[in-house]
Amino acid sequence: MNGGTQGSSNHTRPISVGDSVLIMAIPGWLTHDLPEEEVQRLLQCEGTVTQVLEIDSYGYLWFGANDEGRWFCLTRNEVEKVESPSL
């Protein structure tokens, strides 16, 4: 199902599976048909840093929470890559 392992952020920085990204926005296209409880759960992800689990063949970045596996996807324009601090 994984059509690729790399995409690009809106700042042209490549994003790969396993990278940490800042979720800048939860878009209306994702929430428009969902129950309010699920919308609120997704909106809590806005402004958080999370790991990319998969990049599908359409370039969508997939995320999960609490060992649920893939839960939701975003486009690369809705996230920004976060560099891991050097040890």
C-alpha positions in Angstrom: 0.0 0.0 0.0 2.9 2.3 0.5 3.5 3.9 -2.9 6.4 5.9 -1.8 8.5 6.7 1.2 9.2 10.4 0.5 7.2 13.6 -0.2 8.1 17.3 0.2 6.9 19.8 2.8 5.5 23.2 1.8 9.1 24.5 2.4 10.5 22.0 -0.1 12.2 20.0 2.6 11.7 16.3 1.9 9.5 14.3 4.2 10.0 10.6 4.7 8.3 7.8 6.6 9.5 8.1 10.2 10.1 11.8 10.1 8.6 14.1 12.7 6.3 16.8 11.5 4.4 19.7 13.0 0.7 19.4 12.1 -0.1 23.1 11.2 -3.8 22.6 10.4 -6.6 20.0 10.4 -8.4 20.9 7.1 -12.1 21.0 6.5 -11.9 18.3 3.8 -10.9 15.9 6.5 -13.5 16.8 9.1 -16.6 17.9 7.1 -18.5 14.6 7.4 -17.3 13.4 10.8 -19.2 13.2 14.1 -18.3 16.2 16.4 -16.5 13.9 18.8 -14.1 12.8 16.1 -13.7 16.3 14.8 -12.6 17.5 18.3 -10.2 14.6 18.6 -8.6 15.5 15.3 -8.4 19.2 16.2 -6.4 18.3 19.3 -3.7 17.2 16.9 -3.3 20.7 15.5 0.0 22.2 16.6 1.5 18.9 17.7 4.5 17.1 16.5 4.0 13.6 15.3 5.7 10.9 13.2 4.8 10.0 9.6 3.7 6.4 9.5 3.2 6.0 5.8 3.2 8.0 2.5 0.7 6.5 0.1 0.8 6.4 -3.7 -1.1 9.7 -3.8 1.4 11.5 -1.6 -0.8 11.7 1.5 1.0 11.5 4.8 -0.6 9.0 7.3 -0.6 9.5 11.0 -1.7 7.4 14.0 -2.2 7.7 17.7 -2.0 5.3 20.7 -0.9 2.3 18.7 -4.1 2.5 16.5 -2.1 2.3 13.3 -3.1 4.6 10.5 -5.8 7.0 11.8 -5.8 10.0 9.5 -3.9 11.6 6.6 -2.9 15.0 5.6 -1.3 16.6 2.6 2.3 17.9 2.8 1.0 21.5 2.7 -0.6 21.0 6.1 2.5 19.9 7.9 6.1 21.2 8.4 9.1 18.9 8.9 10.7 19.2 12.3 14.4 18.4 12.6 15.4 16.1 15.4 17.8 17.7 17.8 21.4 16.5 17.6 22.6 14.4 20.5 
